[in-house]
Amino acid sequence: MTESAATPPTAVVPSVPSATYRLQLQPDFPFAAAEAVVPRLAALGVSHLHLSPVLQAVPGSTHGYDVVDHTRVREEFGGEKGLRALARTARAHGLGLVLDVVPNHMAVPAPEHLARPLWEVLRDGPRSPYARWFDVDWAAQGDRLLLPVLGGPLEEVLPDLRVERDRAAGERVLRYHDHAFPLRAGTEELPLRALVDAQWYRLAWWRQARTELNYRRFFTISELIAVRVEDDEVFAATHATLLRLLDEGVADGLRIDHPDGLADPAGYLRRLADASNGRWTVVEKILTGDERLPAGWACSGTTGYDALDRLDGLFTDPAGVEEITRCYRGFTAAPAEAGGEWPPTVRAAAEHIVTHDLAAEVDRLTRSAVRATGLEPAALRAAVEATLVRLPRYRPYVVPGEPADARDTALLEAAAGATGLPAAGAVCDLALGRHQGGGEAAADFTVRFAQVSSALRAKSAEDTAFYRYHPLLCLNEVGREPDRPATSPEEFHAFCERLLRDWPLTGTVRSTHDTKRSADVRARLAALSELPGEWADWLGEVSADLREYLEHRGIPCPERHVEYQAWQYAAVFCDPGAAGLVAATMLKSEREAGLRTSWTEQRPEYERDMTGFVRELVGGPAAFATGRIDRALRGPERVNVLGAHLAHLTMPGVPDVYQGDEERQLLLVDPANRRPYDPGTAGDEDEVSEKRRVTEFALRLRRARPQWFTGPQASYEPLYARGPAGEHCVAFVRGGRALTVVTRLSRRLADAGGWRGTELVLPEGVWTEVLTGRPFQAVVPLAELLERLPVGLLVRDVDE
């Protein structure tokens, strides 16, 4: 490594990160624990710590997205004093802080007085000064806010309710187990049933949320009530603390959670940019397919799921995916709409969710549409549902009173036209804000339609169809589409060039707190696409052996659709000790899929049999059969892990490293991927792994030479290898000085005879490969350049 790249950090924190490191704060990993790992992370080479939400959340929350108080830094983490101490230590090591902002929603906690704005609304109703905070359709419940918190119908649980003095709330409350609700003035002395009916809220069975809820929420989570940050007063109140922390130098940048839930994402970002003086800000916007981030958004770019998609695709063999998919369909015989094929599966999931889980949201849209158009409710409801289901991305971005752009117009017109329903034209006009004479009802529909659209897309694709369709689980990831599995080198280079041109400071990422599987799990699964024949043969043999063994023991076997998924996890871990983890993951998967059990309609006997089967599959005698698939996967997995990691750390944008990802890390869906950070699992300082070595060299180079990667000199130049194996090499030069070389689809490369004289023509000058210290120039055989590692990071030795 060059001396300059290894220079220790100074106390100067750059305004734009060279790289960020995500830390999941929680009660078991508070500010003091983060402060203790600052020296280690500074040595790793990042410039900023990327913190999960720091504002006061529901006590015990391990994620922090359930904010209850926007005025306080979370006391369980050490409060503002602890955050300031972390910031001082970080700054002393040359690190800044990036804060996670949750503008779309806050918690409906138990007890409810923890969220004072909501408490005031529950006590004083629509006349409360805080009523403007929340998007409530008061008329739908007779001027009451539905609270679906009861364990059964009200008449059944009435004996569990009582009025008592609550010391923490400072007043008398209506108590229901952990819940404590305020009392409307003048109702304290009423008989219990009359008192319950006299409140500004209506207590209801939790199942009634699906059809009767009258407040906007986060997706289908009734415990998270949406906040109207489009209101200037609400924006100011919910952002004052975070903006003050920016102004006072405690924090340096922002990550915006779920902007698609907002009424006007573009307007929100303009307001935030003005209030924060243009601080580096990235948004958790998930782009679908070739969708582009709206050019007018006042931010630095996305959090990076679009980069995740291209990076994963670069190391996935499309021909292998086709063969594996045929194997999957033959093995599972799953119906097309229930996991057999992707388009029918995601459509069926959307149709179910829009008519069930989001029925209350569709009811509100229908009421607004009826008021705006005067058309028949049933026809409008059918057209709303059918149009929502046919939208191919998260949402349009239409602001009432402003013309819709051409992309949103084409999107909505195509979706509405495909329904074949007469009322779809009116729905399309309302969604595009071009219906004349509808007044407030029409504007309400325009805004709410987009918000419901984003919730439907997330719930139907990510949270349902991803768990039903699984030929290759690495394709089922946030930001990815299973029917678009691969990225060619040419497509990857075009994507990088576009990022550098349009969003040079965007975030890039491979693992997050929301990814369903960590980057290394996906890299190992992607290796299966390079050996589809071995996978099919192995699967057939171990499945037959396992089923014969279990039949003799009288242990029931689930459908092969379930079994197929479990064998993929067995191939990931190849460790009997992972049986409990995989069983828990499979239980969550089955409930999310909703085909055989679900979160709301659980089948205990099925779940017991299924998890018992999975435990036998992963931890029983069958586990000894995983050695064969493990040996086949090790080589291509190593190439995929190192290649995707180095490409991520050196491509255009600002890379975010998820906690622990500098080492091999096999994590599954939350809560496993949100566990407290343990620096002890991040490798022994005396035994530096290949992945950690790549991480340190790449990040330190970015920090020492930021002009090569960001700014006017940060060019991106693709290099193409010449020779019979050229497609297996991806190479690019940053800033004319740093050259990345990675190997892709290594198993197919080996099967074809290796590099076979394939060469890379280096730009002029002497280039030092910093991972091994070897110099190269002119024309380099790839077999020589990549003989020690399947990746290379080279720096050109020229005068500044």
N, C-alpha and C positions, 0 to 999 in steps of 0.2 A: 504494500500500500504506500502511496506517496505520503511524504511527511505532512503536507498541507491537509490532506484528507483526515489525518489522525489527530489534528490539533485539538486540544481540549476546548470545551465550550467556554465562552466568556459570559459576562453578565448582561450582554446586549441580546435582547430578544427580538427577532425579526417580526415585522408587522404581518408578513405572510409566512405561514409555517413552511418549513422544508419537508416535514413529516410529522404526523401526530401519533400518539399512542393512547388507545382507548382504555380507560380504567372504569370498571363497574363498581361504583361506590355502593355500599350497603352497610347495615349495622355491623356486620362482621369484617368490613373493610372500610373504615371511616377515613377522614382527612389525615389523621395521624399516621395511619398505615400507608396511605399514598405518599405522604411526606418521607417516610422511611425508605421508599424505593426510588426516590428521585435520583440519587447518584447513579444507581444502576441504569435507569432509563436514559439519563443524560449520556452515560458512556455508550449506550447502545447507538445513539446518533440521532434521536428525534429532536425536534425543536419545541414541541408543545405537548402537553398532556391534554387529552380529550376526555372530559369528565362526564359521566352520566348525570342526570338532573340533580341539582344541589338544593333546590328549594324544599320547604317543609312538605313532607308527604305523609301518607297514612303510616302510622307507627308500625315498624317491622317490615315495611315494603322493601323488597330486594331489588327493585328496578327504579323506583322514584318517579315514574310517569303518572302517578296518582297524587298530584299536588293538592294540598289542602290550604296552603297559606303562601301567597306570592310575596309577602312582605318580609319573610324570614328565611335565612339559610338553615338548613335542616339541623336540628339540635342533636339528633342521634349520630350525626357525623362529626360533631364538635362545634356546630354553629358557625357564625361568621368569623369568630375568632380563629377557629380551626382552619377555615378556608383561607384566611389571610396568612396564617402561618405556613400553610402549604404553598401559597403563592410566593411568599418571601423565599422559602427554600428552593422552590423551582427556579425563581429568577436568579438566585445566587449561582445556580448551575446552568444558566443560559436558557432556561425553559419558560415558556408561557403557558397559559391555560385557555382552553376552549370549553365553553359551557354549553350544555344541552338545554334548549329552550322548548317548553311544552305549551304552545299557544292555543291549541285546539280544545283542550278539555281539562277538567280538574275532577277530583274524586267526589263521590257521594259516600262519605265515610260512615263508620259506626264507631263511636257515637257521632251524630251529625253536627254537633257544635264545633267539631274540629275544623270544619269549613265554614267560617263565619259568614261570608257572602251568601252561601246557600241557606244557612241557618236563618238569616234575616228574611229571605224570601219565603221560607217555609212558615215563618211566624206571621209575616205581614202581607203575604200574597202579592198580587200584581202591582199593588201600589207601593211596594218597597222600593227604595232607591236602588237596591241591588237587582231588581227584576230585569233591568236592561242587560245584566251580565249573561243571562241564560236565554237560549232559544226555546221558548216554551209556547206551545199552542194552547193558551189558556181556555179558549172557547171549546176545545174538544173534550174537556172534562168539567165543564160548568164552572170555570174560573178556579179550578183546583189543579194541582200538580200531582200526577200519579207517581207514587213511590212503590215500586214492585219489590218489596223486601220481606213479605210474610212467607212463612213456610207452608201455608195452606190458605184456603178461602177465609175471609175475615171472620165469618161466623164461627168457624172452627177454632180459630186461634184467639178469639176475643178474651178468653180467660187468661191468656198470657200477657195481656196489656194491663198497665196500671199507671196511675199518676203519682209522681213522687218528686221530692226536691232533689235536684242534681247539683252538687257542690261545684263540680267543674264547669257546668254550664252557667251557674249563677242564678238559676231560676227553676221553677217547676216544669217538669217535662212529662211527656207521654213515653213510658218505657216499654220496649219490646226486646227482651234479651239484651244484646249489645247495643241496640239502637236506642237513641234518646231524641225525641222530636219536640220542638218548641210548641207552646200552646198559644193559640190566637187570643188576643185580649178579650176578656169577658167570658171565656169558656171554661175557666178553671173549675167552677163549681157544678158544671153540668153532670148528669149521669153519664157513665162511661160511654155507652153507645152513642148518645147524643153528642158527647164531647168529641168522639172520633169523627162523627159526620160533620161537625161544625168547623173543622180545620181548613186551612188553605191548601192542604195536601190530602190526597186520598190514599190510604194504605191499601195495598193490593197484594195478592198472591204473586210470587215471582214469575209464574207462568203467564200472567196477564201482560207482561212487558211486550211480548211478541206482537200483540194485537191492539193494545190500548195505550201504550206509552205516548206521552205528549210532550216530551222534551227530547231535543237532539242529543245523541250520545256518540261515543267513540265506537264505530263499527256496530257491534251488537252487544256491547258491554254496558249494561245499565248502571254499573257502579262508577262510570266515568261520564259526567255530564258535560256537554259541549259549552264552550265559552265564546261569546260574541266579541272577538277582538277587533271586528270591523268597526265597532263603536269606539270613538276616540277616548272617551273616559275609561272604558274597560281596558283598552290597550295601555293607557298610561298607568292604571292601577296594577295591572298584571306584569308590567315590564319594568317598573321603576327600580326595583332592587337590582335586577340584572344589569340595567343600564348604568346604575350608580357604580356597580362593581367594575364595569368597563371604564367609566370615567375616572375612577380612582386607581386604575392600573392593576387591579386585582386579577382581572381577566383580559384576554386579548382578542378572542374570536367567538363565534357562535355557530352552533349546529341546530337547525330548526326541525323539530319533530313534526311529521305528518302535515305538511302544508296543504295537501289535497282535501283536508277536512274543513278548510277555511272558506268563508263566503267569497273572499276576493284575495287569493294568494298574491297576485301582483301588487295590489294596493297595500297589503300588509307588509310586503318586503320593501316597498318604497318608504313607507312610514318608518320601518325598522332601520333602514339604511340612513335615513335622515337623523333619527334619534341616536344612532350609534356612531355617527360620523364615518360611515362606510367601512366599518370593521369587516375583516374577512369572515364571510358567512356562507355556509353551505346548507342545502335543504335536502331533506329526506324525500326526494321526489323519485318515484320508481317509474322509469321510462319503459314502455312496452314496445318490443320490436325495434322499428326504425323511428319511433317517436323522438322528437327533439324537445329539449327544455325550452320553454317560451323565451324568445330572445330578449324581451323587455324586462325580465325579472331582475330586480336589483339585488343580485347575490353573486357569489363567486362560482357557483355551479351546484352540482348535486353532491350527496354524500358518497356516491360511487358505485351504486348497484349496476349502472350501465357498464362500468369498467369490469366489474365482477363477471358479468355475462360474457363479454368478449374474451377475457382471460381464460375462463373455464372452457369456453368453446374452442380456444386455440389448442387445447390439450385433449380434445375429444375427437375420436375417429368417427366420422359420420357413417361410413360403411359398416363399421362395427356396431354402431347404434341400431342400424336397420336390422342387422342379423340378431342382435340381442332382443329387439322388439318382437321379431318373429318367434323367438324362443319363449318370450314372456307370454305371448298370446296363446301359443300352443300349450304351455305349461298350465296357465291359469284358466283358459277358456272364459275369461271375464266378458260379460256383455259389453257391447260397444259403449253404451252410455254409463256404464258402471265400472270403468277402469280399463276397458278393452282398447279404446281409441281416445286420443286426447280431445279433439274438437267436440264429439258428442258428450264426453264426460264433463268437460267444463261447462258446456251449455246446459246439461241436465242439472248440474250443481247450481248454476245461476238461476235457473227456473224455479228450483225448490226454495232457494234462499229468498228470492224476491217475493215469493208468495207466502213464506212462513216466517223466517227470522226477521225480515225487514217489512213485514206486513204493516206495522204501525207507521213506518216511514212512507210507504206507498199510499196509505190512507191519507196522510197529510198532503202529499202531492196531489192526490185526486181531489181533495176538498179545494185546494187552491186552483186547480184547473177548472173545476166546476164553477167557482166564483168568477173566474176570469173569462170563461167562454160560454157558460150556460148550457154546455152539452151534457148528455146523459152520463151519470157517474160510472155505470158499469162499463160503458164503451171507453171512457177515458182511462179508467183503471187498467183495463186490458191493454190499451195502447201504451200506457206508461210502463207497465211491466215488460211488454214485448220489446219496447225500444231500449230500455235499460239493459236487458239481457243481451242485446245485439251490439252493444258498444264494445269495440275491441281493445280499448285502453281505459285508464282509470276514470277520466272525466274530461269534459270540455271546460274552457275557462272563459265564460261569458259573464259580463258585468251588466246588470240592468241599466239601460240608458246609453250603452255604448255598443257600436256595431261589432258583431262577432267576426273573428278572423276567418280566412278562407279554410284553414284546416279544420276548425271546429264546425264550420258550416257543412263541409263535405262529410265529416264524421257523422253528424247527427242526421243529415238528410239520407245518407246511406243506411243508417240503422233504422230510421223510421220507415223508409221505403221498403226495407226488407221484411217488415212485419206484415204487409198486405192489409192492414187494418185501416178503415176509413178515418178513425179519430187520430191516427198517428201523425197526420199532417198538422193538426192543432197542437199536439204534444211537441212536435219538432219546432214549430214557431214559438211556443212558449219557452222551450229550452234555449233557443237562440236569441230570446229577448226581442223578437220582432212581431209578436202578437199585438195588435193595436187595440187600445181601449180596455185593457185588463186591469189597469191600476196597480195597487199594492199586491193584489193576488197574483198577477202575472209576474211581478218582480220577485215575489216570494217563491214562485215555482221555478224561475230561472236559477236562483241561487241554490235552492234545496235539491233540485234535480241533479246538479253537479255533485253536491255533497253525498247524496245517496248513491250515485254512480260509483264514486270512489270506494264507498263501503262495500257495495255489491261486488266489485272486482276483487277486492282484497279477500273477502270472505269466500267467494265462489272459487277463485283460482288458488290463491296461496293457502287458505285454511280449510279447503274441502277437496277440490279436484287434485291437488298435489298429493293428497293422502289416498286417493282412489286409483290414480294412474301412476305406475312406478316400474316401468321396464328397467330404468337405470336411475337410481335415486339422486345422483349428482345433478341431473337435469331439473329436478324439482326444487328450485331455489328462488328466493326473492330476487326479482329482476330478470329471471330467466323464463323461457318458454320451452316446454319439453319437445315441441315439434320444430324447434330451431336449435338443434343440439350443438352445432359446430361453427367455428369461425376460421376462415382461411387466413393464411398470412397476409394476403392482399387486403382482406376485409379488416384485419387488425390494424395494419398500417394506415388504412384510410380513416379508421376510427380515431387513432392517435393524432393524425394530422388535423382532423376536425376539432378534437379537443384543444389542441394547441392554438388553433385559429380562433375558435369561438369561446372557449371556456378554459383558458390556460391555467387558472388557479382552482379549478374544480377539485373536489375530493375524489379519491379512488380507494377501493376497499376490496377485501376478499373474505373476511369474516367480520360479523357484527354480533351484537346481542340479540339480533332478530333472525340471523341466518338459521336455517333449519338443520344444517350440518356445517361443521367448521371447514375451512379451506382444505385441510389435509385429509379429512374424510372424503370430500368431493374429489380430490386429486387421486386418492386410492380407487374410488369407484370409477372414475374416468378411465383408469387403467384397464378396467374390464372391457371397455370399448375396443381395446387393442387385442384382446384375446377372446372373442365371442365364442369360438369353437370350444376352447377349454372350459369356459364358464358353463356352456350348455351341457357338455359331457359330465362335468363335475356335479352340476346341479341334479341331473337325472339320477346319477349314482347315489349321492348322499341322501336325496329325498326318498328314494325307494328303500334304502337301508334303514333310515329313521322311521318311516311309516311301518315297516315290518317289525322293528323293535318295539314301537309303541303299541301296535296291535296286540302283540304277545303280552304286554303289560296292562292292557285294557285302558290305555290313556287315549282320550279322543283327540283326533287331528282336525284342525280347522280347514276351511277352504284353501285350495292351493293359491288363491289370490293373496291370502294372508301369509302363507308359508313362503312364497316367492320373496316377499319383502324381507322376511326374517333372515333368509339365507344371505341376502346382501349385507345385512349387518354382521352376520357371522363371518363373512369374508372380510369385512373391514377390521374387526378386532382379532379374529383367530385366537380367542382367549376365553376359556371357560369362566374366568372371573368376571366377564362382561355380561353374564346371563341376566343379572338383576337390572342393569342399565338398559339392555336391549328390551327386556320384557316391559319395563316402564315406558320406554319409547314407543313400543308397539301398541300398548294400551292407549296412549295419547293419540297415536295415529288412527287407531280404529274408532275412537270417539270422534275425532275430527272428521274422518271420512263419512261417518253417519250411515253406513250401509248395513252394519250388523249390530251396532250399539252406538250410543251417542252420549254427549255430556248431559242432555236433558232427559233422555229415555234410555237409561243404562240397563243392560241385561247382565246382572251379576253372575249367573251361571256360565254364560258364554265368555265373559271376561275372565273368569277363573280358569276355564278350560284353555282359553287362548294363551294366557300368560304362562300357564303350566307347560303348555306345548313349547312355547318359545324358550323357556328356561331349559327344557330338555334339549332343544335344538342347539342352543349356544353352549350350555354347560354340561350336558350329559355325554354319553359315549360318542355321539355324533361329532362332538367338538374335536375329536382326534383326527377326523377326516379333513379338517381345515388346513393342515400342514401343506397339502398339495397346492391349494389355491393361493396360500400365503407365499409359497416359493415363486409361483408364477407372477404374483403382483409386485413383489418387492422391487424389482428392477425398474419397471415403468412407473411405479409410484414415486420412486426417488427422483426420476427425471421430471415428472410432472410437478412435484412439490417444489423443487429448486427452480425449475424453469418459470412456473407461474409466479413464484415469489420474487425472483429477480426482475422479471418483466414488470411486475406491479410496482416495485420500488424505484424503477428508473423510467417508466413511461411518463408522458405528460400528465400533469395534475399533481395534487398533494396526497401522497399515500398515507392511509391510516392503518396502523398495525394494531390488531385486536390483542388484548392482554394475553400474553403467553405464546403468541403466534410466531415469535422468533425461534421457537423450538417446535418439534413435531407435536401436534396437538389434535387428538381425536375427540371432538365434542359433538354431541347431538343436540336436539332442540331443547329450548328452555324447559326447566330451570338449569340443566347441566351446563349450557353455554353461558349462563349468567352467574356461575359460582364465583365466590370471592377470589380475587387474584391471589395466587400463591407464588411468590418469586422463587420458592424452593423447587417448583416444578418447571421452572424456566431454564433449567440446565445448570450444570456445575461449571463454575468459572475456570476450573482447571482442565475441563474436558469440553472444549468448544465444538459443538456439532457443526456439520456442514451448513445447515440452515441458519444457525446463529451467525456463522462466519459470513455468509452471504448478506445477512441482515446488517451486520455491523459495517461491513465495507461499503455497502450501497448507501446506507443512511448517513454515515460519516462523510462520504463523498458529497452527497446532496447538501449536507449542512456546511461543509467547507467551501463548496463551489456552487452556491445557489444560482449564480448567473448562468450556469450550464443547463439548468433545469427549469428556471422561471425567469421572466423578464425578456427584454428585447433580443438577447443573444441565445435564448433557449430554443434553438431550432430542433427539428426532428427530421432525421434523414434515414429512410429505410435502406437497408443493404440486402441484396439478394445473392445467395450462394450460387455458384455455377457448378453443374455436375449432375449426376444421376440421382442424388439424394437431396437436391436443393430444397425441396418442399419441407424437409425435416429440420431446417434451420430457420430461425427467426432472429434477425439482427437489426439494430438501429443505433444511430449515433445521436447523442444529445449535445447541443451547443458546440458541435464540431470537436469535442474533446473527450467525451465518455461514450464508449461503445459497449452495448449489451449484446450478447450472443447466447441463445438458448436452443436446446434440442426439443423437438416435439414428436410425438408418436414414435417413441423409441423402439417399441416392440416390432412395429412394422418395418422400421429402419433395419433392425437386426435381422429380421426374417428375409429381407431383401439383400443382405450381404454387407451391411454397414455403410460407411460413408463412400467407399469405392472411388476415392480420388476427388470427391467434391471439395471445392475450395471457396474461400471467402477473400475477396479483393478488398484490402483495407485502404482507407483514405491515406493520403500522403503523410509520411512521418513514421517515427518509431512509437509503437504502442506497447505499454506494459500491462500484462494481465495481472491485476492487483491481487487476485485470490491465490495465485501461485508464484508471482514475482517474475514470470518469464517475459522477455521482450519478443515482439513480433513486428513485422513490417511487410509491405507489398502484398504478395499472394500467400495465403496461409492454408494448408490442408486442414480441414476440420477435424480429421482424425488426430492430428497433432495438437491443435488448439484445445480440443475437448477430451484429451486422453485421460486426464485426471478427474475432472468434473464435467458433468453434462452441460454446464453453463460457463460463461466467461464474462468478466467485467474488465474492460481495458481502458486505459487512460493514455491519451497521446502526450508524449514528452516533447513539448515545445515551450519556448519562452513566452511569458505573459505578454 
